[in-house]
């Protein structure tokens, strides 16, 4: 990506995945999305050039309720065409987003209106569906959360987190989409748009029930593995390694997937970890790690992701 295409730069004080508030037009929830090329800080001394929506990586979170009528206006400020696909949703073809299949690509300077009724509930995401490997790898992805129509159907949790994984290839000051091949391997890993130690700290109390939605937006396989002190209860079947250690559902067949994790923080205050599997190089050379650390004074658990690493 050529630096002259950058329209704005954002430091570590600007967060990604900010929830986008809709405006209401005759009962329809209206969201405005605008794509552009930005410079995005992942560390105090490292900036990547990114494709972004509304000036953030990950792109803004769209949060609606099952049964809502929504209208999403997409304006393209990229140097190439794009579309948006609503991953996992059952929609009319013209609203689905694959370029040259269900719609004409949105040209630079053009716009497209997606409008549909949310008939499902759950954790989904949206992403580019034109030049997919390039555009999604550079940042065109975001969370789409749809609450059940009946609030009683929601799974109770003390904390609800969205965790989005991405990888970047930086070479000689330029940003490239990473690829699973020699010369294209990533050299930075991020969670929610930041690399360690600029990642978020998540505080919880022992005994609470956190719920996490894990999205991968990358070429490499990164099923994730947790080291909780007590059991991890997943919504979907998961493999057990040994007592007290759980594994997220494996996703070897998909480069882009979403997984839900629910667990209960039990036991005494402790330092715990979650990281990427499989151990392709060695346990220390290639992994994403998060430390679950509890402070005996306030019994508050800290989730501190360790992101930066070489493949």
MODABEL-V347171 format. One record per residue. N is the residue number from 0. RES is the residue in three letters. SS is DSSP state (~ for helix, > for strand, _ for the rest). D_LAST is the distance of its C-alpha to the last C-alpha in whole Angstrom. Layout:
# MODABEL-V347171
N&RES&SS&D_LAST + N&RES&SS&D_LAST
This chain:
# MODABEL-V347171
0&UNK&_&22 + 1&UNK&_&25 + 2&UNK&~&25 + 3&UNK&~&29 + 4&UNK&~&28 + 5&UNK&_&28 + 6&UNK&_&30 + 7&UNK&>&30 + 8&UNK&>&27 + 9&UNK&>&26 + 10&UNK&_&25 + 11&UNK&_&24 + 12&UNK&_&28 + 13&UNK&_&27 + 14&UNK&_&26 + 15&UNK&_&25 + 16&UNK&_&26 + 17&UNK&_&29 + 18&UNK&>&32 + 19&UNK&_&34 + 20&UNK&_&38 + 21&UNK&_&40 + 22&UNK&>&43 + 23&UNK&>&46 + 24&UNK&>&48 + 25&UNK&_&51 + 26&UNK&_&49 + 27&UNK&>&45 + 28&UNK&>&42 + 29&UNK&>&41 + 30&UNK&>&38 + 31&UNK&>&37 + 32&UNK&>&33 + 33&UNK&>&33 + 34&UNK&>&29 + 35&UNK&>&29 + 36&UNK&>&26 + 37&UNK&>&25 + 38&UNK&>&23 + 39&UNK&>&22 + 40&UNK&>&21 + 41&UNK&>&17 + 42&UNK&>&18 + 43&UNK&_&21 + 44&UNK&_&20 + 45&UNK&>&18 + 46&UNK&>&19 + 47&UNK&>&18 + 48&UNK&>&20 + 49&UNK&>&21 + 50&UNK&>&23 + 51&UNK&>&25 + 52&UNK&>&28 + 53&UNK&_&30 + 54&UNK&_&28 + 55&UNK&>&25 + 56&UNK&_&22 + 57&UNK&_&22 + 58&UNK&>&25 + 59&UNK&>&28 + 60&UNK&>&29 + 61&UNK&>&32 + 62&UNK&>&34 + 63&UNK&>&37 + 64&UNK&>&39 + 65&UNK&_&40 + 66&UNK&_&43 + 67&UNK&_&43 + 68&UNK&>&43 + 69&UNK&>&41 + 70&UNK&>&40 + 71&UNK&>&37 + 72&UNK&>&38 + 73&UNK&>&35 + 74&UNK&>&35 + 75&UNK&>&33 + 76&UNK&_&32 + 77&UNK&_&29 + 78&UNK&_&30 + 79&UNK&_&30 + 80&UNK&_&31 + 81&UNK&>&30 + 82&UNK&_&31 + 83&UNK&>&30 + 84&UNK&>&29 + 85&UNK&>&30 + 86&UNK&>&28 + 87&UNK&_&30 + 88&UNK&_&33 + 89&UNK&_&36 + 90&UNK&_&38 + 91&UNK&_&40 + 92&UNK&~&39 + 93&UNK&~&39 + 94&UNK&~&37 + 95&UNK&~&34 + 96&UNK&_&32 + 97&UNK&_&31 + 98&UNK&>&32 + 99&UNK&_&35 + 100&UNK&_&35 + 101&UNK&_&37 + 102&UNK&>&37 + 103&UNK&_&37 + 104&UNK&_&34 + 105&UNK&>&35 + 106&UNK&_&35 + 107&UNK&_&34 + 108&UNK&_&37 + 109&UNK&_&38 + 110&UNK&>&38 + 111&UNK&>&38 + 112&UNK&>&40 + 113&UNK&>&38 + 114&UNK&>&41 + 115&UNK&>&41 + 116&UNK&>&42 + 117&UNK&_&39 + 118&UNK&_&40 + 119&UNK&_&37 + 120&UNK&_&36 + 121&UNK&>&33 + 122&UNK&>&29 + 123&UNK&>&28 + 124&UNK&>&26 + 125&UNK&>&27 + 126&UNK&>&25 + 127&UNK&>&25 + 128&UNK&_&27 + 129&UNK&_&27 + 130&UNK&_&24 + 131&UNK&~&22 + 132&UNK&~&19 + 133&UNK&~&19 + 134&UNK&~&21 + 135&UNK&~&20 + 136&UNK&~&16 + 137&UNK&_&18 + 138&UNK&_&20 + 139&UNK&_&23 + 140&UNK&>&23 + 141&UNK&>&25 + 142&UNK&>&26 + 143&UNK&>&29 + 144&UNK&>&31 + 145&UNK&>&35 + 146&UNK&>&37 + 147&UNK&_&39 + 148&UNK&_&43 + 149&UNK&_&44 + 150&UNK&~&43 + 151&UNK&~&44 + 152&UNK&~&41 + 153&UNK&_&39 + 154&UNK&_&37 + 155&UNK&_&37 + 156&UNK&_&35 + 157&UNK&_&35 + 158&UNK&>&32 + 159&UNK&>&30 + 160&UNK&>&26 + 161&UNK&>&24 + 162&UNK&>&21 + 163&UNK&>&19 + 164&UNK&>&15 + 165&UNK&>&13 + 166&UNK&>&10 + 167&UNK&>&11 + 168&UNK&>&10 + 169&UNK&>&13 + 170&UNK&>&14 + 171&UNK&_&17 + 172&UNK&_&18 + 173&UNK&>&18 + 174&UNK&>&16 + 175&UNK&>&15 + 176&UNK&_&15 + 177&UNK&_&11 + 178&UNK&_&12 + 179&UNK&_&10 + 180&UNK&_&11 + 181&UNK&_&11 + 182&UNK&_&11 + 183&UNK&_&10 + 184&UNK&_&7 + 185&UNK&_&6 + 186&UNK&_&6 + 187&UNK&>&8 + 188&UNK&>&9 + 189&UNK&>&13 + 190&UNK&>&16 + 191&UNK&_&19 + 192&UNK&_&18 + 193&UNK&>&17 + 194&UNK&_&14 + 195&UNK&_&15 + 196&UNK&_&18 + 197&UNK&_&20 + 198&UNK&_&19 + 199&UNK&_&22 + 200&UNK&>&24 + 201&UNK&>&26 + 202&UNK&>&29 + 203&UNK&>&31 + 204&UNK&>&34 + 205&UNK&_&34 + 206&UNK&_&36 + 207&UNK&_&34 + 208&UNK&>&33 + 209&UNK&>&30 + 210&UNK&>&29 + 211&UNK&>&25 + 212&UNK&>&24 + 213&UNK&>&21 + 214&UNK&>&20 + 215&UNK&>&16 + 216&UNK&>&16 + 217&UNK&_&13 + 218&UNK&_&13 + 219&UNK&_&10 + 220&UNK&_&12 + 221&UNK&_&12 + 222&UNK&>&15 + 223&UNK&>&16 + 224&UNK&>&18 + 225&UNK&>&20 + 226&UNK&>&22 + 227&UNK&_&25 + 228&UNK&_&28 + 229&UNK&_&30 + 230&UNK&_&30 + 231&UNK&>&28 + 232&UNK&>&30 + 233&UNK&>&28 + 234&UNK&_&30 + 235&UNK&_&29 + 236&UNK&_&29 + 237&UNK&_&26 + 238&UNK&_&25 + 239&UNK&>&26 + 240&UNK&>&25 + 241&UNK&>&27 + 242&UNK&_&30 + 243&UNK&_&28 + 244&UNK&>&25 + 245&UNK&>&24 + 246&UNK&>&21 + 247&UNK&_&21 + 248&UNK&_&22 + 249&UNK&_&20 + 250&UNK&_&19 + 251&UNK&_&18 + 252&UNK&_&20 + 253&UNK&_&19 + 254&UNK&_&17 + 255&UNK&_&19 + 256&UNK&_&21 + 257&UNK&>&22 + 258&UNK&>&23 + 259&UNK&>&26 + 260&UNK&>&26 + 261&UNK&>&29 + 262&UNK&>&29 + 263&UNK&>&32 + 264&UNK&_&31 + 265&UNK&_&33 + 266&UNK&_&34 + 267&UNK&_&35 + 268&UNK&_&33 + 269&UNK&_&29 + 270&UNK&>&26 + 271&UNK&>&23 + 272&UNK&>&20 + 273&UNK&>&18 + 274&UNK&>&14 + 275&UNK&>&12 + 276&UNK&>&13 + 277&UNK&_&13 + 278&UNK&_&11 + 279&UNK&_&9 + 280&UNK&_&8 + 281&UNK&_&10 + 282&UNK&_&12 + 283&UNK&_&11 + 284&UNK&_&7 + 285&UNK&_&6 + 286&UNK&_&9 + 287&UNK&_&11 + 288&UNK&>&14 + 289&UNK&>&17 + 290&UNK&>&20 + 291&UNK&>&24 + 292&UNK&>&26 + 293&UNK&>&30 + 294&UNK&>&32 + 295&UNK&_&36 + 296&UNK&_&38 + 297&UNK&_&37 + 298&UNK&_&35 + 299&UNK&>&33 + 300&UNK&>&29 + 301&UNK&>&26 + 302&UNK&>&23 + 303&UNK&>&21 + 304&UNK&>&17 + 305&UNK&>&14 + 306&UNK&_&12 + 307&UNK&_&10 + 308&UNK&_&7 + 309&UNK&_&4 + 310&UNK&_&0
